[in-house]
Structure formats: C-alpha cells, structure tokens
Amino acid sequence: MISDRKLEHLLLCTHSDVEYHKKTGFKDVELVHKALPEINKEEIDLSTSLLGKKMDAPIIITAITGGHPSSIEVNQKLAQAAGNLNIGMGLGSQRAAVENPELTSTYTVAREAAPDALLIGNIGAPQMEQALEASQMMDLDAMAIHLNPLQEAIQPEGDVDSRGYLENIKKTTEEMKIPVIAKETGAGISGNDAKLLENVGVKAIDVAGSGGTSWAAVETYRSPDKDMGELYWDWGIPTAASTVEVSQSVQIPIISSGGIRNGLEAVKALALGADAVGMALPVLKTSYLGEGALEKFFQKFMDQIKVAMFLVGASNLKQLQKTDLVIQGKTREWLTERGYNTKIYARRSSL
Ligand code: FNR
C-alpha cells in the first residue's frame, strides 16, 4: 500500500540515520569576506519572487508528505509556518490521493492553512500521467515532477523502466496550466539534464543534490537486501556541484537543495546562482517539536543568512548573486573536470 509506505518513510526519516556520508560540497565554497561591507545589516532584504509569487525569503520547504492520515497534521504545521513566514512549500507525491480520493484532505489541508503561500504540487516521473489530475486537486502555484531513479533502483517494488520520461515531461508542460518544476530527490541534476529539461518547457529546477537525505539509505532500511542500499548510499552529484552545473547551463530559476542545514550554506547556494534554497528533513524533524518550533527554526535560519550577507556586503539577493567566492577542493576538481568555469565567481564584484 502506498499509504503505508508513506508512513514508513516518515518514521524512518525521523528516527534513523538516512543522510549521505558524503558531503554537499558547500565547505569547499568560501565567500570572500568584506572588511568594509558598507551596508546596514538591519536593512537586508531577503524578499524575492519565484514562479510569479512574492516571497519574504528565498526558502522552500521541499516535498515531504501527504497520503497517510498522519500526514494531515504534518502538512498543516508545515503550511502554517510557510504561510506565517511567507515562504514556499512543496507537497509530497500526490499519487496516493489520485489513486484514492479519500486521502485528498491530507494534501488540501496545506492550501487551507496557507491560502497565499507559494504551494507546489508533486508527482513522480513514473506516474506522470497523473500530473494533470494532481494539479487540479487544489489551487497550486506549480507542479513538481520528481525524478528518483536511485530510489526506484534500490527499492524492491521500484519502477525501473524510465524510457520516455523526457517526452512525457514535454507533454505535461504543454497540457498543464501551471508551471512545471523538475525536481530530483537527493541525487542531484547535471547541467546536461537541466538543459534537456529546460528545452521541454520546465519552468524551474530543484537540483536536490546529494549530501542530505539519501533515498538509497531510506530504502536500505526497507529492503531485505541491505547490501544494495549500502553500496549506493552515497550515490549522486553533491549539491554544491549540481547547483553550479545547473546555474551555468540554464536560464530558468534554480532551487538549490539536498543537505542544506544552515543559513551559511543557503547563502553559498544563492551566491552560486540559486534563486531559492530548499530543505526537507530538518523541517520535518522540527515539525514534531511543538508549537512555534518551525517559526523559530526558520527565524534562526534567516538570521544566519543575514550575517553572511552582511559580511559580503549584500543587502539583497541580486547583490548576493554578484558576491566574490572561491571554489576549492573536491568541488573545484569535480567542476573543472566537467568543464565548468570555477573562476567566474572569484572577482566578479569588481568587474
Ligand atoms: C522527501 N522527498 C520527496 N520529494 C519528492 O519530490 N516527493 C516526495 O513525495 C518526497 N517525499 C519525501 C519524504 C520525506 C520523509 C523526506 C525526508 C523527503 C525529498 C525531499 O523533497 C528532498 O528533495 C530531499 O529530502 C533532499 O533534501 P533534504 O532532506 O536533504 O533537505
């Protein structure tokens, strides 16, 4: 049952070690400190707009849940926080409700709790024929198609015939009234795949790179064969490298996510070209901590963002995208081997 699997995923992710051992690569990214920031930290403006929606900060709670009775409460809490802070939120895969309409309220509760926030629907690439129906389930601002070949390959009941997905995404972008986002689930998107997705009409890309939640790890706990999940636990393109690859390859907005755990990492992702950052696992865990915990969590995250922005002299996100930074270590090795230019960030503020 899909519904049981949803509950199992929630429990596993909150109680077991499901994160990559390999890192996101953001440690390799150094923002160049400014001894003369020449801005007022109190006036830093985090507001932005994404897919036509104004947001008070470039933060999205990426797809987590829906489809099990217990996810009503989770989605309600996430949406209340998203609404209060005017940030974005993604629903978990809506497949469960497309197949069993009794579960619809586990998703629509989010729109009721956040009438004005950027709300993103979700369907898996293997279920793309359900995308239109999912998009009509409530008032959504965009529909994310999630790409999860790693999870499908490791999970016992996985769908491993991925032929024709790109063509189906093209059809979906054409028939859908709302913008389509292509989203990985933790293994990252390469520059080349990003270009293919942009060319078939996708309007934004969530890189969801490796370094945070590992779906090979999650499936290791569910699978009778632990060896396979353990072998592929760390598979994927690290988030920092994926963010650079995608931002140097496409013009559409980019959401950087996968293992982003603090405001400093968020600032690095934004400086590398992301238009917003996303988080799932830490937000899910915080949602269980009681009244006001999510608001506190995001307030702290935004305070952290502002400190880094102050120290590089950026009073808004546009200025942040021009700040100087140096890419070192493994991330530089990856990017230079792949033919991406890592020098363009180093002194760009003085060009
Ligand atoms: C997810 N994620 C996810 N993604 C998606 O597109 N559809 C989905 O239904 C789900 N479900 C889901 C459940 C749970 C419990 C977690 C923790 C995550 C993936 C999520 O949106 C994100 O891309 C990854 O988790 C990487 O980000 P973090 O967790 O490292 O911040």
Boltz pocket constraint, residues with backbone or C-beta under 6 A from the ligand:
constraints:
  - pocket:
      binder: B
      contacts: [[A, 9], [A, 10], [A, 13], [A, 62], [A, 63], [A, 64], [A, 65], [A, 91], [A, 92], [A, 93], [A, 122], [A, 144], [A, 145], [A, 146], [A, 183], [A, 184], [A, 185], [A, 186], [A, 208], [A, 209], [A, 211], [A, 212], [A, 213], [A, 257], [A, 258], [A, 259], [A, 260], [A, 278], [A, 279], [A, 280], [A, 281], [A, 282], [A, 284]]
      max_distance: 6.0
